[in-house]
Amino acid sequence: QVQLVESGGGLVQPGGSLRLACAASRNIVTINAIGWYRQTPGKQRELVAAITSIGTTNYADSVKGRFTISRDIAQNTVYLHMNSLKPADTAVYYCKAEYCFSGDPYDSWGQGTQVTVSS
């Protein structure tokens, strides 16, 4: 099992920046992929950005050029650097780990962190 703990959310003005952190309970290079998702009331959770065990990244079109996903392998932590934030980025942000255990695929989610973009 993999446990994830998110941090770094908060209130920021439009145009501002935040960095979210997702700390994993095991070596992140053994996790197939870690992704950041977000959810607003009444909507489905959507993928924002993801990074694979070999460092390949992908982004939702709505955040390309503004958000960057990165990792610190020594700290078993994945970051989401968010720049030029817009009110539409307001959501609860979750990280998810996709991994295998005893040959079976599993997903683990963190508890979420609120990001509010407002003046």
CORZIGI-V556106 format. One record per backbone hydrogen bond with DSSP energy under -0.5 kcal/mol. CO is the residue of the C=O (numbers start at 1). NH is the residue of the N-H. Records with the same first field share a line. If there is no record, write none. Layout:
CO=NH ; NH
This chain:
3=25
5=23
7=21
10=116
12=118
13=16
15=84
16=85
18=82
20=80
21=7
22=24 ; 78
23=5
27=30
28=31
30=32
32=53
33=98
34=51
35=96
36=48 ; 49
37=94
38=46
39=92
40=43
46=38
48=60
49=36
50=58
51=34
52=55
56=52
58=50
60=63 ; 64
63=66 ; 67
66=83
68=81
70=79
71=73
72=75 ; 76 ; 77
73=76
76=24
77=72
78=22
79=70
80=20 ; 82
81=68 ; 83
82=18
85=15
86=89
87=90
91=93 ; 115
92=39
93=113
94=37
95=110
96=35
97=99 ; 108
98=32 ; 33
99=106
101=104
104=101
106=99
108=97
113=93
114=10
115=91
116=12 ; 118
